[in-house]
Amino acid sequence: MARTGEGRDLDASRDADGCCPGNGTGGTDGACEGGGRKRDRAATESALLDAAKLVFAERGFDAATTREIAGRAGVNEQLIQRYFSGKSGLLVAVVERYWREEAGGCDLPPPHEDLETDLARFLHAHLKHSWKCRDFTRVVLARALVDQAVADEMARTLSESRIPCLMKRLEGYRDRGAIAADADLANVAAGIATLSFGLGFLDQVVFGRDDAGICAMVGTLAHTIAHGLTPR
């Protein structure tokens, strides 16, 4: 077991690399007209979002400065105010893109023929994802407690990303007769998504629960949920 800079034990099997993309580079706004100007703005916004995610994860929201974010992006600091209405708006935009990208490919293992096994694999996939993104998630959660816009964006993007991905998988099992026809899959998916966050971030990152304990909970939850969904 190695020690992180935050003093937490890391399981050697976990991916210690953060989920934050590398610093983007983009031109400054106003370099050309028409379509070229739009492309420059899009590249600049992308570079600022990439840089902001890194700086927020490293410094925390309060210690992060727009000067450092703009410097890493290689653009004028004033563009943060112009494009995002300041640092708070920039964080909301990062959260929106972060979960939109997560939803883009529903990056999960292919569905398993057995429902219980598939639920366990879903939870394990999000354990890994939560660990990779732990630093940025800390910042977002802390800010969501005092900034309703961040909290609203978290809720909105979660409802449009993780939950629909799981819903689609569950519907496939129901179509094959492995789940009761009258099962309320919308609420089941929402509940499992909430469990995946609790296990992935609270138990794993905040509480530092050992891997064996988390894996045991995953197995029990997958078994219990699958049993409850089985047609009678």
Backbone as CSV, one residue per row, in Angstrom:
resi,resn,N_x,N_y,N_z,CA_x,CA_y,CA_z,C_x,C_y,C_z
1,MET,0.838,-1.194,0.000,0.000,0.000,0.000,0.878,1.251,0.000
2,ALA,0.600,2.178,-0.904,1.384,3.401,-0.970,0.603,4.509,-0.309
3,ARG,1.280,5.585,0.000,0.622,6.724,0.636,0.478,7.851,-0.364
4,THR,-0.713,8.448,-0.390,-0.905,9.618,-1.238,-0.460,10.844,-0.468
5,GLY,-0.410,12.006,-1.192,-0.093,13.258,-0.533,-1.142,13.642,0.469
6,GLU,-2.343,13.086,0.359,-3.418,13.404,1.294,-3.420,12.442,2.462
7,GLY,-2.463,11.520,2.512,-2.345,10.642,3.663,-3.273,9.459,3.641
8,ARG,-3.818,9.091,2.456,-4.727,7.960,2.398,-4.026,6.787,1.760
9,ASP,-4.402,5.581,2.204,-3.837,4.378,1.616,-4.441,4.146,0.253
10,LEU,-3.587,3.783,-0.666,-4.038,3.475,-2.009,-3.882,1.999,-2.272
11,ASP,-4.890,1.382,-2.801,-4.773,0.003,-3.240,-3.968,0.017,-4.530
12,ALA,-2.980,-0.862,-4.628,-2.111,-0.863,-5.788,-2.868,-1.153,-7.066
13,SER,-4.041,-1.795,-6.930,-4.810,-2.130,-8.126,-5.584,-0.932,-8.652
14,ARG,-5.701,0.122,-7.854,-6.463,1.278,-8.304,-5.622,2.102,-9.256
15,ASP,-6.325,2.791,-10.145,-5.661,3.669,-11.093,-5.429,5.002,-10.394
16,ALA,-4.167,5.332,-10.130,-3.861,6.545,-9.380,-3.885,7.776,-10.264
17,ASP,-3.975,7.600,-11.567,-4.017,8.751,-12.446,-5.358,9.427,-12.325
18,GLY,-5.368,10.757,-12.271,-6.617,11.480,-12.202,-7.366,11.385,-13.513
19,CYS,-8.657,11.766,-13.473,-9.448,11.693,-14.692,-9.374,12.999,-15.455
20,CYS,-8.620,13.942,-14.920,-8.587,15.242,-15.566,-7.775,15.185,-16.846
21,PRO,-8.276,15.734,-17.931,-7.519,15.754,-19.166,-6.361,16.713,-19.073
22,GLY,-5.415,16.568,-19.950,-4.259,17.458,-19.953,-4.652,18.866,-20.323
23,ASN,-3.764,19.805,-20.090,-4.046,21.189,-20.415,-4.323,21.341,-21.894
24,GLY,-5.433,22.004,-22.213,-5.716,22.267,-23.607,-5.024,23.532,-24.050
25,THR,-4.924,23.718,-25.314,-4.372,24.947,-25.845,-5.352,25.496,-26.842
26,GLY,-5.506,26.757,-26.874,-6.449,27.342,-27.817,-6.095,28.779,-28.097
27,GLY,-6.601,29.289,-29.191,-6.310,30.653,-29.560,-7.111,31.621,-28.724
28,THR,-6.778,32.888,-28.810,-7.526,33.910,-28.091,-8.696,34.351,-28.929
29,ASP,-9.679,34.884,-28.249,-10.892,35.296,-28.922,-10.620,36.507,-29.800
30,GLY,-11.306,36.553,-30.964,-11.242,37.739,-31.797,-10.122,37.732,-32.794
31,ALA,-9.462,36.615,-33.019,-8.331,36.583,-33.932,-8.790,36.682,-35.376
32,CYS,-9.990,36.221,-35.679,-10.483,36.281,-37.046,-11.996,36.362,-37.024
33,GLU,-12.582,36.508,-38.179,-14.016,36.738,-38.267,-14.743,35.473,-38.688
34,GLY,-16.094,35.523,-38.639,-16.927,34.448,-39.146,-16.680,33.140,-38.448
35,GLY,-16.627,32.048,-39.272,-16.449,30.718,-38.713,-15.160,30.576,-37.953
36,GLY,-14.105,31.258,-38.407,-12.826,31.179,-37.703,-12.928,31.707,-36.295
37,ARG,-13.665,32.794,-36.104,-13.837,33.359,-34.763,-14.564,32.386,-33.851
38,LYS,-15.614,31.722,-34.376,-16.350,30.766,-33.576,-15.465,29.603,-33.166
39,ARG,-14.634,29.136,-34.096,-13.737,28.031,-33.762,-12.737,28.457,-32.697
40,ASP,-12.262,29.692,-32.770,-11.325,30.184,-31.770,-11.993,30.250,-30.400
41,ARG,-13.216,30.713,-30.352,-13.920,30.790,-29.070,-14.125,29.391,-28.493
42,ALA,-14.531,28.447,-29.324,-14.758,27.088,-28.839,-13.460,26.493,-28.301
43,ALA,-12.353,26.726,-28.999,-11.068,26.202,-28.537,-10.645,26.867,-27.239
44,THR,-10.905,28.160,-27.127,-10.544,28.887,-25.910,-11.366,28.392,-24.726
45,GLU,-12.666,28.234,-24.932,-13.520,27.726,-23.851,-13.070,26.332,-23.424
46,SER,-12.754,25.485,-24.399,-12.305,24.130,-24.081,-11.012,24.155,-23.281
47,ALA,-10.085,25.005,-23.676,-8.814,25.112,-22.951,-9.034,25.601,-21.526
48,LEU,-9.948,26.547,-21.345,-10.245,27.052,-20.005,-10.911,25.978,-19.146
49,LEU,-11.811,25.197,-19.726,-12.464,24.135,-18.968,-11.466,23.063,-18.549
50,ASP,-10.576,22.687,-19.459,-9.543,21.706,-19.119,-8.650,22.215,-17.996
51,ALA,-8.200,23.454,-18.143,-7.309,24.022,-17.134,-8.020,24.207,-15.803
52,ALA,-9.271,24.645,-15.847,-10.022,24.873,-14.615,-10.202,23.572,-13.844
53,LYS,-10.496,22.497,-14.534,-10.688,21.218,-13.851,-9.418,20.801,-13.124
54,LEU,-8.289,20.994,-13.755,-7.011,20.666,-13.126,-6.738,21.552,-11.910
55,VAL,-6.914,22.857,-12.081,-6.590,23.794,-10.997,-7.556,23.627,-9.831
56,PHE,-8.851,23.465,-10.107,-9.805,23.241,-9.027,-9.464,21.971,-8.249
57,ALA,-9.106,20.908,-8.966,-8.768,19.649,-8.300,-7.516,19.794,-7.447
58,GLU,-6.558,20.564,-7.918,-5.290,20.720,-7.200,-5.383,21.700,-6.037
59,ARG,-6.096,22.808,-6.236,-6.099,23.899,-5.259,-7.347,23.957,-4.390
60,GLY,-8.448,23.398,-4.892,-9.726,23.663,-4.265,-10.323,24.915,-4.874
61,PHE,-11.638,25.102,-4.704,-12.292,26.230,-5.362,-11.790,27.569,-4.838
62,ASP,-11.722,27.723,-3.524,-11.373,29.020,-2.959,-9.945,29.444,-3.296
63,ALA,-9.010,28.507,-3.264,-7.608,28.845,-3.520,-7.295,28.964,-5.007
64,ALA,-8.120,28.389,-5.845,-7.896,28.490,-7.291,-8.108,29.937,-7.729
65,THR,-7.265,30.422,-8.612,-7.396,31.786,-9.116,-7.645,31.761,-10.618
66,THR,-8.411,32.741,-11.077,-8.646,32.835,-12.512,-7.356,33.140,-13.256
67,ARG,-6.413,33.790,-12.598,-5.131,34.077,-13.248,-4.387,32.785,-13.563
68,GLU,-4.355,31.873,-12.587,-3.650,30.613,-12.836,-4.380,29.785,-13.889
69,ILE,-5.695,29.749,-13.810,-6.459,28.983,-14.790,-6.205,29.507,-16.197
70,ALA,-6.284,30.829,-16.366,-6.042,31.422,-17.679,-4.606,31.181,-18.127
71,GLY,-3.661,31.262,-17.184,-2.267,31.022,-17.529,-2.040,29.618,-18.047
72,ARG,-2.650,28.632,-17.389,-2.492,27.246,-17.848,-3.153,27.024,-19.199
73,ALA,-4.263,27.744,-19.414,-4.955,27.614,-20.704,-4.267,28.402,-21.802
74,GLY,-3.414,29.344,-21.420,-2.723,30.164,-22.405,-3.610,31.213,-23.043
75,VAL,-4.560,31.754,-22.252,-5.479,32.755,-22.792,-5.563,33.937,-21.834
76,ASN,-6.254,34.976,-22.282,-6.428,36.173,-21.475,-7.376,35.895,-20.314
77,GLU,-7.003,36.318,-19.111,-7.815,36.084,-17.921,-9.213,36.692,-18.045
78,GLN,-9.344,37.815,-18.750,-10.635,38.479,-18.874,-11.676,37.611,-19.593
79,LEU,-11.208,36.625,-20.365,-12.148,35.779,-21.099,-12.961,34.886,-20.159
80,ILE,-12.462,34.622,-18.968,-13.233,33.827,-18.006,-14.499,34.578,-17.616
81,GLN,-14.369,35.865,-17.381,-15.536,36.671,-17.056,-16.468,36.779,-18.260
82,ARG,-15.898,36.948,-19.441,-16.703,37.122,-20.641,-17.494,35.861,-20.983
83,TYR,-16.851,34.720,-20.897,-17.485,33.483,-21.335,-18.281,32.779,-20.232
84,PHE,-17.829,32.915,-18.981,-18.429,32.122,-17.898,-18.946,32.968,-16.734
85,SER,-18.859,34.275,-16.825,-19.318,35.190,-15.769,-18.554,34.984,-14.462
86,GLY,-17.300,34.587,-14.559,-16.460,34.476,-13.366,-16.149,33.043,-12.976
87,LYS,-15.488,32.905,-11.834,-14.989,31.600,-11.391,-16.115,30.630,-11.063
88,SER,-17.180,31.107,-10.427,-18.297,30.217,-10.088,-18.960,29.666,-11.338
89,GLY,-19.184,30.528,-12.314,-19.769,30.078,-13.564,-18.869,29.104,-14.300
90,LEU,-17.573,29.303,-14.177,-16.626,28.387,-14.806,-16.725,26.998,-14.184
91,LEU,-16.852,26.931,-12.865,-16.989,25.625,-12.217,-18.269,24.928,-12.669
92,VAL,-19.369,25.667,-12.760,-20.625,25.070,-13.228,-20.437,24.496,-14.633
93,ALA,-19.727,25.233,-15.491,-19.499,24.764,-16.859,-18.627,23.517,-16.874
94,VAL,-17.653,23.458,-15.985,-16.805,22.262,-15.903,-17.642,21.062,-15.466
95,VAL,-18.503,21.250,-14.468,-19.364,20.166,-13.996,-20.265,19.687,-15.122
96,GLU,-20.841,20.620,-15.864,-21.741,20.253,-16.956,-21.010,19.417,-18.009
97,ARG,-19.818,19.841,-18.382,-19.088,19.085,-19.412,-18.589,17.752,-18.873
98,TYR,-18.175,17.749,-17.622,-17.642,16.540,-16.997,-18.654,15.405,-17.058
99,TRP,-19.901,15.659,-16.648,-20.896,14.596,-16.661,-21.455,14.343,-18.056
100,ARG,-21.444,15.357,-18.911,-21.865,15.126,-20.287,-20.908,14.158,-20.974
101,GLU,-19.622,14.316,-20.746,-18.635,13.418,-21.326,-18.760,12.023,-20.737
102,GLU,-19.077,11.949,-19.441,-19.269,10.643,-18.814,-20.427,9.911,-19.466
103,ALA,-21.476,10.662,-19.821,-22.653,10.038,-20.414,-22.444,9.679,-21.870
104,GLY,-21.496,10.366,-22.524,-21.341,10.232,-23.964,-21.198,8.805,-24.444
105,GLY,-20.363,8.020,-23.775,-20.162,6.658,-24.225,-20.698,5.618,-23.271
106,CYS,-21.335,6.041,-22.175,-21.768,5.094,-21.148,-20.654,4.064,-20.939
107,ASP,-19.508,4.558,-20.527,-18.290,3.758,-20.482,-18.374,2.714,-19.368
108,LEU,-19.067,1.618,-19.668,-19.273,0.541,-18.715,-18.930,-0.785,-19.371
109,PRO,-18.684,-1.822,-18.578,-18.467,-3.144,-19.169,-19.706,-3.577,-19.949
110,PRO,-19.539,-4.369,-21.007,-20.711,-4.869,-21.744,-21.644,-5.625,-20.798
111,PRO,-22.950,-5.566,-21.025,-23.891,-6.266,-20.137,-23.577,-7.755,-20.041
112,HIS,-23.667,-8.270,-18.822,-23.474,-9.698,-18.580,-24.826,-10.388,-18.668
113,GLU,-24.844,-11.661,-19.019,-26.122,-12.359,-19.143,-26.828,-12.532,-17.804
114,ASP,-26.061,-12.483,-16.713,-26.636,-12.637,-15.374,-26.814,-11.279,-14.727
115,LEU,-28.027,-10.965,-14.264,-28.333,-9.645,-13.714,-27.488,-9.333,-12.482
116,GLU,-27.382,-10.258,-11.555,-26.612,-9.995,-10.339,-25.163,-9.673,-10.662
117,THR,-24.580,-10.439,-11.559,-23.192,-10.185,-11.965,-23.063,-8.820,-12.611
118,ASP,-24.052,-8.458,-13.446,-23.992,-7.170,-14.133,-24.103,-6.007,-13.160
119,LEU,-24.975,-6.135,-12.160,-25.094,-5.071,-11.157,-23.787,-4.898,-10.384
120,ALA,-23.143,-6.011,-10.040,-21.870,-5.925,-9.332,-20.810,-5.261,-10.209
121,ARG,-20.797,-5.586,-11.490,-19.822,-4.985,-12.399,-20.088,-3.496,-12.570
122,PHE,-21.357,-3.103,-12.612,-21.702,-1.683,-12.702,-21.165,-0.929,-11.487
123,LEU,-21.400,-1.473,-10.300,-20.935,-0.808,-9.083,-19.427,-0.753,-9.023
124,HIS,-18.749,-1.818,-9.416,-17.286,-1.820,-9.408,-16.723,-0.811,-10.410
125,ALA,-17.366,-0.673,-11.563,-16.907,0.306,-12.556,-16.973,1.714,-11.994
126,HIS,-18.029,2.003,-11.235,-18.155,3.349,-10.675,-17.283,3.539,-9.436
127,LEU,-16.923,2.472,-8.763,-15.911,2.583,-7.711,-14.600,3.079,-8.308
128,LYS,-14.210,2.478,-9.398,-12.964,2.871,-10.060,-13.043,4.310,-10.555
129,HIS,-14.171,4.660,-11.162,-14.354,6.019,-11.682,-14.299,7.045,-10.545
130,SER,-14.964,6.750,-9.444,-14.973,7.683,-8.304,-13.576,7.879,-7.743
131,TRP,-12.790,6.817,-7.720,-11.429,6.946,-7.186,-10.571,7.818,-8.099
132,LYS,-10.702,7.620,-9.404,-9.920,8.407,-10.346,-10.262,9.890,-10.241
133,CYS,-11.531,10.201,-10.007,-11.999,11.582,-10.036,-12.177,12.177,-8.642
134,ARG,-11.548,11.587,-7.648,-11.811,11.953,-6.254,-11.477,13.409,-5.943
135,ASP,-10.389,13.942,-6.484,-9.991,15.305,-6.128,-10.981,16.330,-6.662
136,PHE,-11.385,16.171,-7.909,-12.357,17.103,-8.473,-13.715,16.953,-7.795
137,THR,-14.102,15.724,-7.480,-15.401,15.499,-6.828,-15.448,16.168,-5.466
138,ARG,-14.347,16.136,-4.732,-14.293,16.833,-3.428,-14.639,18.308,-3.594
139,VAL,-14.046,18.926,-4.599,-14.257,20.356,-4.831,-15.711,20.637,-5.190
140,VAL,-16.250,19.830,-6.089,-17.624,20.050,-6.552,-18.620,19.881,-5.410
141,LEU,-18.444,18.842,-4.609,-19.375,18.611,-3.505,-19.319,19.735,-2.477
142,ALA,-18.117,20.162,-2.134,-17.978,21.244,-1.160,-18.649,22.512,-1.674
143,ARG,-18.489,22.768,-2.948,-19.086,23.979,-3.519,-20.596,23.858,-3.645
144,ALA,-21.086,22.643,-3.920,-22.525,22.438,-4.076,-23.288,22.758,-2.794
145,LEU,-22.619,22.642,-1.648,-23.274,22.935,-0.377,-23.576,24.415,-0.204
146,VAL,-22.836,25.265,-0.908,-23.016,26.712,-0.731,-23.419,27.417,-2.023
147,ASP,-23.416,26.709,-3.129,-23.748,27.307,-4.425,-24.823,26.448,-5.081
148,GLN,-26.050,26.929,-5.079,-27.173,26.148,-5.600,-27.015,25.843,-7.077
149,ALA,-26.365,26.738,-7.821,-26.184,26.498,-9.251,-25.343,25.256,-9.498
150,VAL,-24.325,25.050,-8.666,-23.491,23.860,-8.801,-24.291,22.615,-8.427
151,ALA,-25.057,22.701,-7.335,-25.884,21.569,-6.914,-26.909,21.210,-7.987
152,ASP,-27.542,22.225,-8.574,-28.543,21.973,-9.611,-27.910,21.318,-10.831
153,GLU,-26.709,21.761,-11.195,-26.035,21.182,-12.356,-25.629,19.742,-12.097
154,MET,-25.183,19.455,-10.875,-24.866,18.082,-10.519,-26.089,17.181,-10.668
155,ALA,-27.215,17.640,-10.121,-28.446,16.838,-10.176,-28.922,16.655,-11.609
156,ARG,-28.870,17.719,-12.383,-29.349,17.642,-13.765,-28.501,16.695,-14.600
157,THR,-27.200,16.847,-14.507,-26.333,16.031,-15.353,-26.334,14.570,-14.909
158,LEU,-26.485,14.326,-13.600,-26.576,12.945,-13.146,-27.821,12.283,-13.719
159,SER,-28.926,13.010,-13.726,-30.178,12.447,-14.235,-30.112,12.214,-15.736
160,GLU,-29.168,12.856,-16.419,-29.052,12.712,-17.868,-27.876,11.827,-18.275
161,SER,-27.140,11.290,-17.311,-25.961,10.497,-17.669,-26.014,9.108,-17.057
162,ARG,-25.632,8.994,-15.813,-25.501,7.676,-15.193,-26.830,6.926,-15.127
163,ILE,-27.891,7.616,-14.763,-29.196,6.952,-14.609,-29.718,6.409,-15.940
164,PRO,-29.707,7.193,-17.035,-30.168,6.631,-18.312,-29.339,5.443,-18.784
165,CYS,-28.020,5.465,-18.551,-27.184,4.324,-18.944,-27.630,3.059,-18.225
166,LEU,-27.881,3.169,-16.944,-28.306,2.009,-16.169,-29.720,1.581,-16.553
167,MET,-30.586,2.547,-16.801,-31.959,2.241,-17.221,-31.959,1.375,-18.470
168,LYS,-31.120,1.731,-19.432,-31.064,0.977,-20.682,-30.652,-0.467,-20.433
169,ARG,-29.694,-0.666,-19.527,-29.260,-2.026,-19.221,-30.384,-2.820,-18.546
170,LEU,-31.044,-2.188,-17.588,-32.114,-2.876,-16.875,-33.280,-3.218,-17.805
171,GLU,-33.589,-2.329,-18.722,-34.682,-2.588,-19.668,-34.365,-3.806,-20.532
172,GLY,-33.085,-3.986,-20.863,-32.697,-5.159,-21.636,-32.982,-6.445,-20.878
173,TYR,-32.712,-6.453,-19.578,-33.025,-7.639,-18.757,-34.526,-7.851,-18.647
174,ARG,-35.267,-6.763,-18.527,-36.726,-6.901,-18.440,-37.289,-7.463,-19.742
175,ASP,-36.750,-7.014,-20.868,-37.217,-7.516,-22.162,-36.964,-9.016,-22.301
176,ARG,-35.918,-9.505,-21.638,-35.592,-10.939,-21.714,-36.306,-11.746,-20.629
177,GLY,-37.097,-11.071,-19.789,-37.847,-11.767,-18.757,-37.088,-11.988,-17.464
178,ALA,-35.887,-11.377,-17.333,-35.095,-11.555,-16.115,-35.502,-10.589,-15.012
179,ILE,-36.290,-9.579,-15.357,-36.800,-8.601,-14.392,-38.318,-8.561,-14.530
180,ALA,-38.992,-8.444,-13.402,-40.454,-8.402,-13.399,-40.965,-7.271,-14.298
181,ALA,-42.023,-7.545,-15.025,-42.555,-6.578,-15.986,-43.040,-5.303,-15.307
182,ASP,-43.483,-5.400,-14.046,-44.028,-4.237,-13.362,-42.984,-3.511,-12.502
183,ALA,-41.713,-3.862,-12.635,-40.670,-3.224,-11.834,-40.537,-1.749,-12.209
184,ASP,-40.406,-0.894,-11.206,-40.246,0.547,-11.426,-38.766,0.822,-11.707
185,LEU,-38.365,0.645,-12.959,-36.945,0.716,-13.296,-36.369,2.118,-13.174
186,ALA,-37.194,3.142,-13.334,-36.689,4.510,-13.194,-36.184,4.751,-11.773
187,ASN,-36.988,4.355,-10.785,-36.568,4.535,-9.397,-35.469,3.556,-9.001
188,VAL,-35.486,2.362,-9.557,-34.412,1.403,-9.283,-33.087,1.955,-9.790
189,ALA,-33.080,2.469,-11.015,-31.854,3.021,-11.587,-31.353,4.220,-10.783
190,ALA,-32.282,5.087,-10.368,-31.893,6.247,-9.571,-31.308,5.814,-8.229
191,GLY,-31.902,4.796,-7.613,-31.393,4.307,-6.337,-30.019,3.676,-6.462
192,ILE,-29.816,2.875,-7.514,-28.515,2.238,-7.710,-27.448,3.291,-8.020
193,ALA,-27.812,4.320,-8.795,-26.864,5.394,-9.086,-26.438,6.101,-7.799
194,THR,-27.395,6.314,-6.897,-27.074,6.939,-5.613,-26.174,6.033,-4.789
195,LEU,-26.467,4.733,-4.783,-25.613,3.781,-4.069,-24.196,3.778,-4.634
196,SER,-24.093,3.839,-5.955,-22.765,3.801,-6.570,-21.936,5.005,-6.159
197,PHE,-22.597,6.160,-6.008,-21.871,7.344,-5.558,-21.476,7.220,-4.095
198,GLY,-22.403,6.730,-3.273,-22.089,6.578,-1.855,-20.933,5.625,-1.620
199,LEU,-20.951,4.491,-2.307,-19.859,3.532,-2.173,-18.560,4.095,-2.742
200,GLY,-18.665,4.704,-3.932,-17.464,5.159,-4.623,-16.792,6.340,-3.974
201,PHE,-17.576,7.306,-3.521,-16.949,8.501,-2.951,-16.940,8.495,-1.428
202,LEU,-18.088,8.299,-0.797,-18.136,8.374,0.659,-17.351,7.233,1.313
203,ASP,-17.734,5.994,1.009,-17.062,4.865,1.660,-15.602,4.741,1.246
204,GLN,-15.340,4.906,-0.028,-13.997,4.668,-0.533,-13.046,5.832,-0.280
205,VAL,-13.506,7.058,-0.561,-12.621,8.225,-0.495,-12.696,8.919,0.861
206,VAL,-13.905,9.251,1.297,-14.055,10.036,2.536,-13.777,9.183,3.770
207,PHE,-14.404,8.009,3.849,-14.269,7.170,5.032,-13.046,6.259,4.977
208,GLY,-12.485,6.067,3.787,-11.299,5.227,3.656,-11.557,3.769,4.007
209,ARG,-12.758,3.279,3.727,-13.075,1.891,4.030,-12.208,0.961,3.190
210,ASP,-11.804,-0.159,3.763,-10.907,-1.069,3.061,-11.621,-1.736,1.890
211,ASP,-10.826,-2.181,0.916,-11.386,-2.761,-0.297,-12.240,-3.990,-0.023
212,ALA,-11.811,-4.825,0.901,-12.561,-6.047,1.196,-13.966,-5.715,1.697
213,GLY,-14.064,-4.710,2.558,-15.368,-4.312,3.075,-16.271,-3.754,1.994
214,ILE,-15.699,-2.940,1.098,-16.496,-2.378,0.011,-16.947,-3.470,-0.944
215,CYS,-16.049,-4.380,-1.283,-16.413,-5.475,-2.189,-17.512,-6.351,-1.599
216,ALA,-17.457,-6.557,-0.293,-18.505,-7.349,0.354,-19.856,-6.639,0.244
217,MET,-19.854,-5.323,0.425,-21.101,-4.566,0.290,-21.628,-4.621,-1.137
218,VAL,-20.724,-4.515,-2.101,-21.136,-4.589,-3.505,-21.820,-5.924,-3.788
219,GLY,-21.209,-7.018,-3.323,-21.787,-8.331,-3.556,-23.158,-8.485,-2.923
220,THR,-23.293,-8.011,-1.693,-24.579,-8.112,-1.002,-25.645,-7.261,-1.681
221,LEU,-25.289,-6.052,-2.060,-26.253,-5.174,-2.720,-26.689,-5.739,-4.069
222,ALA,-25.738,-6.224,-4.861,-26.072,-6.779,-6.170,-27.007,-7.982,-6.024
223,HIS,-26.712,-8.835,-5.060,-27.549,-10.012,-4.839,-28.957,-9.607,-4.396
224,THR,-29.035,-8.692,-3.460,-30.341,-8.277,-2.920,-31.196,-7.584,-3.981
225,ILE,-30.592,-6.692,-4.752,-31.348,-5.980,-5.783,-31.807,-6.934,-6.879
226,ALA,-30.907,-7.806,-7.332,-31.266,-8.760,-8.383,-32.395,-9.683,-7.920
227,HIS,-32.314,-10.125,-6.674,-33.364,-10.996,-6.132,-34.702,-10.274,-6.081
228,GLY,-34.665,-9.010,-5.682,-35.905,-8.249,-5.593,-36.541,-7.966,-6.945
229,LEU,-35.744,-7.933,-8.008,-36.263,-7.643,-9.330,-36.716,-8.888,-10.084
230,THR,-36.355,-10.059,-9.582,-36.687,-11.300,-10.272,-38.187,-11.520,-10.299
231,PRO,-38.728,-11.929,-11.450,-40.186,-12.199,-11.520,-40.582,-13.294,-10.534
232,ARG,-41.727,-13.129,-9.896,-42.238,-14.124,-8.945,-43.194,-15.088,-9.621
